[in-house]
Amino acid sequence: MARKSIRAIFPGSFDPITNGHLDVINRAIKLFDELIIAVGRSPVKNQLFTPEERVEIIAELIGDMPGVSVESFDGLTVEYAAKKKADVILRGLRSLTDVQYEFQLAMTNRAVAGIETVFIMTSEQYGFTSSTLIREVASLGGNLSNLIPPGVYERLKKRFKKLED
């Protein structure tokens, strides 16, 4: 009997994408046949990069990863997942705080839309990293070269320089 192809979506703001996100992506591609990185448009978050810029940045980083794509979406994640015929929603976990929030979200998504959530714990060296923290450190000129990909680091420095001017 042939194995069913499994499509996962990995939703997030990715503003900016971090090495922690990439760690989860690299481990997820071993588990799923197809992975869609879904860049959400959040009306409540103060975003540094536009959704189009985030998709462009991520596309450059995943260019050589077979079965991985990126696109932006509006609205509820579960509606997007249904539209894409995703089998699961992938979420990365960093800490116990993430577990509590993500557990509630996963239970709600399953109750509302019948979709399962699969969690991948990020590697320990990225357990403290968040896009919000990255933006904060970058705004103060801190060195983030070991927490985000080099191209993302350069874009961040340029963006904050532009905001200063």
N, C-alpha and C positions, 0 to 999 in steps of 0.2 A: 504494500500500500504506500502510495506517495505521500510524503510529508507535506502538510499544508504550509504555504508561504505565509509568513507573519510580517505584517506591516505595523510599525510603531510610529507614534509621533512624540517628539520631545519638545513640549511647549515651554516658552519662557520669554522674558524680555531681552535677554542677552545684550544688555546695554552697559558695558560691552561684554562680549564673550570672553571667558577666562580660561586658564589652563585647566581649572576644575571641570568646566563644561566639556572641554575637549577630552578630558580623561573619561568622563561618563560616555561620551560619544564613541570613543575608541573601544571601550569595553562593550558597548551596546551592539556595535556592528558584528560582533561575534555571536550575538544571540538572535538577532532579527535579520530577515532577508531584505527588508527595506526600512529605512529610518528617515523620517521627514522632520527636520528641525523647523519648528513652527514659531516664528517670531511674532509675538503678540503685540497688538497696539493697545497700550494701556492708557486710558484717559486720566487715571489718578496718579501715575508715576511721573515725576519730573525727568524726562528723558534727554540724554545728551546727544544721541545719534538718532536720526529718523529711522523708521522701520526699513526704508529702502537702503539706507547706508548700512544698517545692521545685516540685512540680507546679503549685500555686496561683500561685506567683511567676511561673513561666515562662508559664503560661496568660494572665496579665495582659499580659505583654510581647509575646506572639505573636497576641493577639486579632484583629488586623486583617490577619494574613498568610494569604492563601488557600493551602489545601493543606498547612498546617502544624498539627500537633496535638502534644499532650504527654501522656504517661502514665508511670506507674512500672512497674517489672518486677522480679521476683526471678529468680535463677539465671543461667545462662549466656547471654551476649548472642546467641550463634549459635542457641540454642533459641528465644529470644524473636523473633529475626529470622525464623526458619522459621514460627513461630506467626503472625506478622504478614504472612507471604508477602512479605517485603522482598526486593528485587533486590540491594541493596547496603547495606553498613555505611559510614556517613560518619564520618570522623575528622578532627579539626583538628590541624594541625601548627604548633608554635611554634618549635622549635629542632632542632638536630642530635640532641640527646639524645632528643627525641620520635621522630625518624625511626627510630633504632635499635630502640626499644621497639615502636613501631607496626608496623614492617616485620615483626618477629618475630610479633606478634599477628595481623597480616593473613595471613601465610603459614600460621599454625596454623589460623585460621578457614577458610581456603580448603581446607586439607588435611582438616580434620575435618568441615566442613559444606558445602563447595563454594560458599561465598558470597564474593563479591568485596568488597574494601574500596576506597573512593574517598577520597583525601586532599585537603583544601583547606588551603592555608597561610593562617594568620591574617595580617592586615595587620601591617606592621612595628611600629606603635605598640602592639600588644598581644602582641608576641612574647615578652615576659618575664613575662606575667601568668598566674598559676594561681590556682585557687580556694584552694589551701593558703596561698599567699602573701597573698591577699586576707584570709583569716581571721586570719592572723598580724598583719598591719598593723592590721586593724580591732580586734583584741584589745588593741592598744597605743594605740588612739585616733587612728591616722593618718588623713589625709584621702584617701579613695579615690574622690572624686566623678568623676574623669576615667577611672576603670577599670571602674566598674560602673554600671548604670542607677540613677537617683535613688531610685526606690522600693526597690530592693534595698539601697542604701546606708542608707536610713532604717531598714529592717528589721534590718540588721546592727547599727546603733548601738543600737537598742532591745534586741536579743538580748544584746549584751554588757553593756548597762546592767543588764538583768534578771539576768544571770549574776553580776555584781558584787554585787548586793543580796542 
